[in-house]
Amino acid sequence: MAQPATDPAAPEKKSPPKAAPERPADPPEEAVEGATGLDMVLVDAARGPLRRLVPPAGTALRFGTSLARQPGTLARRGGELARELGLITLGRSELAPGKKDKRFADPAWTGNPLLRRAMQTHLAAARAAWELIEDAGLDWQDDERIRFTATNLVDALAPSNVPVVNPLSLKAAIDTGGISALKGVGRMVRDLANPPRVPSMVEPDAFTVGEDLASTPGTVVFRTPVFELIRYTPTTETVREVPLLMVPPTINKYYIADLAPGRSIVEHYVNSGQQVFMMSWRNPDERHAEWGLDTYGQAIIDAMDAVERASGSERVALQAFCSGGIITAMVLAHLAAIGQQDRVAAASYAVTVLDWSRAGTISALMDEEAVNASTEKSRRKGYLDGAQLAEVFAWLRPNDLIWNYWVNNYLQGKPPPNFDILFWNADTTRMTAALHRDFIDIAVGNALTEPGKATMLGTPVDLSTVPVDSYITAGIADHLCPWQACYRSTQLLGGDNRFILSTSGHIASLVNPPGNPKSTFQVASDTPADPQEWLARAETVQGSWWPDFMSWLGERSGDEIAPPAAGDLEELADAPGTYVFDK
């Protein structure tokens, strides 16, 4: 799933290509780094992602004006499209979908003359759209705004989405005597009746938390109004002296790190002899509207205190995911400011962005009005609804997460396939209004890149003062936290850094168990300032990064000891605890 240096969706500069792009709806690679981001997701989730399908008036005006000033270019592109449409009409066009474009995989799209022409017309129009955007020569902000609009419109208008055109839909109707159509309509009605109002990606009863997922044995040993702390049961005769505290995202539930057996990060760590503790965030509601960054930062410190009591260790290691990594980095800067940096033996940041310069699109796709409207809406409600977040995530990759399931669920009347990651993704949580506001404030001001611009628990945040070694992971195809943005954390944090570039996207790069023959990761011996320079030096290693992280952490986790007793903490419940079931 590695993305090429030059996206095949970008048109040739000198002569039009004979073949269609691999993914006509994807923006060129140079836009990928700024195409999405946590900041944009949090703003859009409160306002609704469909508002971005229409670009701001100023952007649309500049796009139109730029093309109007190039009548020759417009005439040339129009002529190219007309010639291609003529070839399509005569059945002589060589346009074909990319090998990875699953929308047109059915043989009918090439074997049936009418379907082939419909497909080729769509591909020709998509190519023309990208060429015109390229010709407009907009600045990067306007360019990204227009590309996002074009991407969603091109995806939506694909003939594969039309019931009477898609051969899969027609075949299903014939095979079932029309029952597939009735089932599809029923599924659509159910999906549209409740947020997030997108096609279901997994059946609601596909898995059971605590049985199929989040089933690694352990106990809840500490609980506050904000989180539960799970201590996992050791499976080895000896364990590492320094325990690992895992900090999950604040956007979804913790068990992304404890999926099905054999695909569980926690299970692998425990079986490798690591003491593992997990924070499980409470699913907040309007009563918790004022819980902000300080609340969650204090929760991490409270969890560290409890882990030290339970393990007898004076130090802990931390591994944090996505938004949890933002809070963790700020907590480490706070500990350094108050002279308690020695409490942390090592830190790991998984798919976490600390430097938002071109990491998200707050400066490209958002404006001050959008930000203010977003935070005001969550303030009035007391929280940001997880279903709204799920809707935004889906529209970030509409071909994969909207239209793919549109065809499967509605046009063919089939249930979506069961997939543990998508079940976790559908098990949404809310975000407090204060945390929503704080995250956006940090992103808008890119505050973590400037010492003292942000604070945590009353102390200025300076990430360069964080002295612990860091293990930083990213996914090469991550559309939410682009790997280049994750890489820039190596330049902000003190201590020695090891950067790992995994295969796949945001979540699949994490859930990457050993034994998968397709898994690889890239690593280099040092971390220069330029991520592309790092990539040029990196070597590819076959397999998962999980064992590599266990080796790296083992070097910083002290001696091998017998599993410690429970300490003075009471066992409150069996894993996965109670907060994970909050709706």
Disulfide bonds with the S-S distance in Angstrom:
none
